[in-house]
Structure formats: C-alpha cells, structure tokens
Amino acid sequence: MKTLGFSLAMLLPLAAPRVRADVLPLIAPPPPETEQPLPTLQPGRSCPELAEAIRADVGAEARVWSVTVLNSDGDILGDVNGAVPRIPASNQKLVSTAFALDRLGPDFRLKTRLIQRPDGSLELNGEGDPDLGIAGLQRFAMAALRQGGAMGESLQDVKLMVREEPRSNWWPADWHPADRGYAYGAPITRLALTSNAVGGAVSDPYNRLQVLFSKEVSRRGGTVSIERGQPMVEPLPTDDDHSVVLHEEASAPMHALLSLANTESHNFTAEVLMRQASGLWDVNAASRATERWMLEQGLPIQGLRVADGSGLSRNNRVTSRTIAALLMRMDQHPFAPYYQASMAIAGQRGTLRNLYRGTVLEGKFRGKTGTISGVRSISGYLQTHDGPRYVAMISNGSGYPNTVMGQILRSVQRFSPCPSSDATVMQPDVPG
C-alpha cells in the first residue's frame, strides 16, 4: 500500500530545530505586529485564460481532479471541480496545523512532567512530545530516584504512576491495520519515546516505556514499581493540592513542530497537535472540534469531514476550495509567518525538495504534499509577479498526478497577472 513518507532523522532529540545538509535551516519568524482579524472570503472575478489552461492541464482526467486558485482578495481565478469533496491525504495536515497554531500560539511547547503528589507518590504525565527520547527518560529516572517513593520508604524504592491513554485511543479506528506496523502509522500516545517508532512502529509503547524506565532505575541501583493510570483532566499541580513538578522535558517550539508536521509530513506530530489544540485525546471528539473551528473561521466547508489530523485516514473529505480558502485566511492571520515557514519548498526543502528542481517553480512554491494509495495532493502558496496565489490540487485516481500538478503551477505563474484583467485604455481620436 502506498503511504505517507517521512524521515526517521526527525526522531532525534529536538533541543533546537533540525538542520540537515539538504534542507534549508528553519528560521523562527518574527512575532506578528498586529492582532488583525481573519478576512472574509469574497466572491470576485475569475481569470478565463487561467481557467482554460487548468482545464487543458487536467485534460481527460478532469473527473478525478479538484483544483482551485485564489488571489489575496479571495477571487476564484481558476477552478475545476472545486466543490467536490475528495480524500486529501496529507493535505489534511494543513487543517490540523492551522487549528493548532491558532489555538495554542507560536510559543507553545509540549510538556512531559514528573510530578510528586502530597503523599509522596510520583506520576509521569505527557502531552505527546514527538522528540522525547532515551536521554529524557534517563533524566526522569534520575529525578525519581532522588525523591524515592512514598513517604517513609527507602530513597531507592520508587513507586510511579504512568498516566497514559487507553489502547482504544492509540490509533484512529479507520487506519488500515497494515499501516499500523510502519513508523508513519505509529500509535498516538501521550508518552511516546522517539514518536513510538524504532525502524517500524512500536506496537505497545506503554510496555516499552515501562521496561526502559525500570532498566534505567535498576542500572542506577534502585527499584521501581510502575502502575498504569488514566490521564487526569488537571494533571498539573495547583495551589490547593501542594503537588510539585520534579522534572520537566519540553518539546521544540511550535514553529518546529509545525515544520515537522508540514515539511516532513510527520503523522504523529500532526495527530498530537490536533488533539492538544482541542484538549481532547479521543480522535473522534478532536475531529469534531476541528470541524467546528473551521466553521468558526467562516470558511466554505461544504462536504468537510475530519477523521484524523494527519491524513492517513481514507475517511477524510475536503474540497479544493476549502483548502485554498484556508491558505488565504492563514496568510492574513497574526501568526502567518509561522504557518508559511512550516511548508516544504519546491526544489529545496522537505517533501518538495525533489520536485520542480531547476525549473521556474524552484523556491517560488511553498506547500504541503500528500500521498496515499490512489491519492495525490499538493497545496500551498505560489509567489507570482502579481502577488501570492493560493493553490489547492487534489487528485483521487490520476495516472500521472505529479506531471499535471507541475503543469498547473506553471499555468498559474504564466497567467499572472491575468491578461483579461489588464484593461486597455482607449485614447480618443485626435485630428491630425
């Protein structure tokens, strides 16, 4: 089964954004200058020349394509089946990352904490940090050993409550069983060492954490008894309960998490961000919250169906008009630089680094790719002589999608500005 790809290099600890030789470094965008509201999508003029070119680009495959091109005024310059809902594959991440950035903000970090309750008992709570690694686990073990277990016991005897989601929440129910064995289909848990992937997916991440934590405590001369508990609604210490955070590991900042989800198409990160933004770890409840957020933005959401945050589910549905409108709206968001910086770049970075290299599109298109069996999607921002174009392209069944998508992007660039929008000023006849 053809599936979403990602780089295992992502699983290294993220004290700072990753820099690879073949990838442009991540640069933290400046903070927004204003808190301007999101604009309203307005009906407007089209570009007949562009619309005709797009129809020619998709040719006989038109029935399996949805394509929409907007300008910064929200005018639909070109559209083919733009109102037809289709399976978006990883273009779904454009929705979940926009939701997360808007709700959580650019300074957000996922936290994993070791907490000591008033009775001396210890608890390990997490928020799904995709880069929590073995070194972080070792630091938690050392912090636990320094405190010991319940009051009055040996400092070398540790009692630990590990709070984790039930197994029923580890995977969206409609993820194909075959996908769950691969790293891209790893279970979604709050306490995820190396994103629950070691080559392939870790089938029981709770057991792995328990074994590794016990070995680390034993290696340092202590003993530990680990009990599993349900996640708490309010896991953090409050002034009333007198609990204390003994040790905390924080993820990379939001702009790096967004880039991991969008540039590298990391499914685990996208799923965690959607859950964290909604405050709900049940994927069905988190998906409904995402749909409500899309509605609140005033976007055209006819046919929208959110089934997960990553796009691995084949039950997701979205139109190209919805995706293009979301891109346009996020370009006017106070945190727009963070969202744009999270995208792959044609011919240069991420999942687009091998596409359109050496062409007029290189460096001009920032976007998100998506691929599962029978589905190919690419949507994003194309910089033209006439300003940005918000382009959404989804194919469900094309025989040569990459070729068509490249043709469409070049057509958008070629018809910018739209020839028919340049009215010729007629001069009055002057007697000679």
KAPETA-V261434 format. One record per residue. N is the residue number from 1. RES is the residue in one small letter. SS is DSSP state (2 for helix, 1 for strand, 0 for the rest). OMEGA is omega in whole degrees, 0 to 359 (999 if undefined). Layout:
<<N;RES;SS;OMEGA> <N;RES;SS;OMEGA>>
This chain:
<<1;m;0;179> <2;k;0;191> <3;t;0;178> <4;l;0;181> <5;g;0;173> <6;f;0;184> <7;s;0;178> <8;l;2;175> <9;a;2;180> <10;m;2;189> <11;l;2;176> <12;l;0;180> <13;p;0;185> <14;l;0;175> <15;a;0;176> <16;a;0;179> <17;p;0;182> <18;r;0;174> <19;v;0;177> <20;r;0;184> <21;a;0;184> <22;d;0;184> <23;v;0;177> <24;l;0;181> <25;p;0;175> <26;l;0;178> <27;i;0;179> <28;a;0;181> <29;p;0;178> <30;p;0;177> <31;p;0;181> <32;p;0;181> <33;e;0;183> <34;t;0;175> <35;e;0;185> <36;q;0;179> <37;p;0;176> <38;l;0;182> <39;p;0;177> <40;t;0;177> <41;l;0;184> <42;q;0;171> <43;p;0;182> <44;g;0;183> <45;r;0;173> <46;s;0;175> <47;c;0;184> <48;p;2;181> <49;e;2;178> <50;l;2;180> <51;a;2;179> <52;e;2;180> <53;a;2;179> <54;i;2;178> <55;r;2;177> <56;a;2;180> <57;d;2;181> <58;v;2;174> <59;g;2;184> <60;a;2;180> <61;e;2;187> <62;a;2;185> <63;r;2;180> <64;v;2;183> <65;w;1;166> <66;s;1;183> <67;v;1;175> <68;t;1;177> <69;v;1;178> <70;l;1;167> <71;n;0;185> <72;s;0;174> <73;d;0;182> <74;g;0;178> <75;d;0;177> <76;i;1;185> <77;l;1;179> <78;g;1;185> <79;d;1;172> <80;v;1;179> <81;n;0;185> <82;g;0;181> <83;a;0;181> <84;v;0;179> <85;p;0;179> <86;r;1;174> <87;i;0;187> <88;p;0;189> <89;a;2;187> <90;s;2;170> <91;n;2;174> <92;q;2;180> <93;k;2;176> <94;l;2;178> <95;v;2;186> <96;s;2;180> <97;t;2;175> <98;a;2;177> <99;f;2;182> <100;a;2;181> <101;l;2;181> <102;d;2;184> <103;r;2;189> <104;l;2;177> <105;g;0;188> <106;p;0;182> <107;d;0;185> <108;f;0;172> <109;r;0;175> <110;l;0;185> <111;k;1;170> <112;t;1;188> <113;r;1;168> <114;l;1;186> <115;i;1;173> <116;q;1;179> <117;r;0;184> <118;p;0;180> <119;d;0;179> <120;g;0;181> <121;s;0;183> <122;l;1;178> <123;e;1;176> <124;l;1;181> <125;n;1;180> <126;g;1;179> <127;e;0;176> <128;g;0;179> <129;d;0;182> <130;p;0;184> <131;d;0;172> <132;l;0;185> <133;g;0;182> <134;i;2;179> <135;a;2;177> <136;g;2;178> <137;l;2;178> <138;q;2;179> <139;r;2;175> <140;f;2;179> <141;a;2;179> <142;m;2;179> <143;a;2;179> <144;a;2;180> <145;l;2;180> <146;r;2;182> <147;q;2;183> <148;g;0;183> <149;g;0;182> <150;a;0;182> <151;m;0;174> <152;g;0;180> <153;e;0;178> <154;s;0;179> <155;l;0;181> <156;q;0;179> <157;d;1;185> <158;v;1;171> <159;k;1;188> <160;l;1;172> <161;m;1;177> <162;v;1;184> <163;r;1;185> <164;e;0;178> <165;e;0;174> <166;p;0;183> <167;r;2;180> <168;s;2;179> <169;n;2;185> <170;w;0;179> <171;w;0;166> <172;p;0;188> <173;a;0;184> <174;d;0;172> <175;w;0;182> <176;h;0;181> <177;p;0;180> <178;a;0;180> <179;d;2;186> <180;r;2;178> <181;g;2;181> <182;y;1;181> <183;a;2;181> <184;y;2;179> <185;g;2;182> <186;a;0;180> <187;p;0;183> <188;i;0;182> <189;t;0;180> <190;r;0;181> <191;l;0;190> <192;a;0;176> <193;l;2;181> <194;t;2;177> <195;s;2;179> <196;n;2;180> <197;a;1;172> <198;v;0;190> <199;g;0;172> <200;g;1;180> <201;a;1;172> <202;v;0;188> <203;s;0;180> <204;d;0;185> <205;p;2;178> <206;y;2;180> <207;n;2;179> <208;r;2;179> <209;l;2;180> <210;q;2;182> <211;v;2;183> <212;l;2;178> <213;f;2;180> <214;s;2;180> <215;k;2;181> <216;e;2;177> <217;v;2;180> <218;s;2;180> <219;r;2;180> <220;r;0;173> <221;g;0;180> <222;g;0;174> <223;t;1;181> <224;v;1;170> <225;s;1;186> <226;i;1;178> <227;e;1;180> <228;r;1;178> <229;g;1;178> <230;q;0;176> <231;p;0;181> <232;m;0;176> <233;v;0;178> <234;e;0;185> <235;p;0;185> <236;l;0;177> <237;p;0;175> <238;t;0;180> <239;d;0;184> <240;d;0;187> <241;d;0;175> <242;h;0;174> <243;s;0;185> <244;v;1;172> <245;v;1;181> <246;l;1;179> <247;h;1;181> <248;e;1;172> <249;e;1;181> <250;a;1;178> <251;s;0;169> <252;a;0;181> <253;p;0;186> <254;m;2;184> <255;h;2;177> <256;a;2;176> <257;l;2;178> <258;l;2;180> <259;s;2;177> <260;l;2;180> <261;a;2;187> <262;n;2;181> <263;t;0;183> <264;e;0;177> <265;s;0;182> <266;h;0;186> <267;n;2;184> <268;f;2;181> <269;t;2;180> <270;a;2;179> <271;e;2;180> <272;v;2;181> <273;l;2;178> <274;m;2;180> <275;r;2;182> <276;q;2;179> <277;a;2;181> <278;s;2;185> <279;g;0;184> <280;l;0;182> <281;w;0;169> <282;d;0;189> <283;v;2;180> <284;n;2;178> <285;a;2;179> <286;a;2;179> <287;s;2;178> <288;r;2;178> <289;a;2;178> <290;t;2;177> <291;e;2;179> <292;r;2;179> <293;w;2;178> <294;m;2;178> <295;l;2;181> <296;e;2;180> <297;q;0;181> <298;g;0;181> <299;l;0;175> <300;p;0;188> <301;i;0;178> <302;q;0;179> <303;g;0;181> <304;l;0;173> <305;r;1;179> <306;v;0;179> <307;a;0;175> <308;d;0;182> <309;g;0;188> <310;s;0;183> <311;g;0;178> <312;l;0;178> <313;s;0;176> <314;r;0;177> <315;n;0;173> <316;n;0;174> <317;r;1;177> <318;v;1;177> <319;t;0;177> <320;s;2;177> <321;r;2;179> <322;t;2;181> <323;i;2;180> <324;a;2;179> <325;a;2;177> <326;l;2;178> <327;l;2;179> <328;m;2;181> <329;r;2;181> <330;m;2;177> <331;d;2;178> <332;q;0;182> <333;h;0;176> <334;p;0;181> <335;f;0;183> <336;a;2;181> <337;p;2;180> <338;y;2;181> <339;y;2;180> <340;q;2;181> <341;a;2;182> <342;s;0;187> <343;m;0;168> <344;a;1;182> <345;i;1;183> <346;a;0;177> <347;g;0;187> <348;q;0;191> <349;r;1;172> <350;g;2;185> <351;t;2;176> <352;l;2;188> <353;r;0;180> <354;n;0;179> <355;l;0;173> <356;y;0;177> <357;r;0;179> <358;g;0;178> <359;t;0;179> <360;v;0;181> <361;l;0;184> <362;e;0;179> <363;g;0;182> <364;k;0;184> <365;f;1;174> <366;r;1;184> <367;g;1;182> <368;k;1;177> <369;t;1;175> <370;g;1;180> <371;t;1;160> <372;i;1;186> <373;s;0;178> <374;g;0;184> <375;v;1;173> <376;r;1;181> <377;s;1;172> <378;i;1;179> <379;s;1;178> <380;g;1;186> <381;y;1;175> <382;l;1;179> <383;q;1;181> <384;t;1;178> <385;h;0;183> <386;d;0;181> <387;g;1;185> <388;p;1;171> <389;r;1;180> <390;y;1;190> <391;v;1;176> <392;a;1;181> <393;m;1;179> <394;i;1;174> <395;s;1;174> <396;n;1;177> <397;g;0;179> <398;s;0;178> <399;g;0;181> <400;y;0;188> <401;p;2;183> <402;n;2;179> <403;t;2;181> <404;v;2;182> <405;m;2;177> <406;g;2;178> <407;q;2;181> <408;i;2;179> <409;l;2;178> <410;r;2;176> <411;s;2;179> <412;v;2;180> <413;q;2;184> <414;r;2;182> <415;f;0;177> <416;s;0;356> <417;p;0;181> <418;c;0;183> <419;p;2;184> <420;s;2;180> <421;s;2;180> <422;d;0;182> <423;a;0;178> <424;t;0;180> <425;v;0;182> <426;m;0;178> <427;q;0;178> <428;p;0;178> <429;d;0;179> <430;v;0;180> <431;p;0;181> <432;g;0;999>>
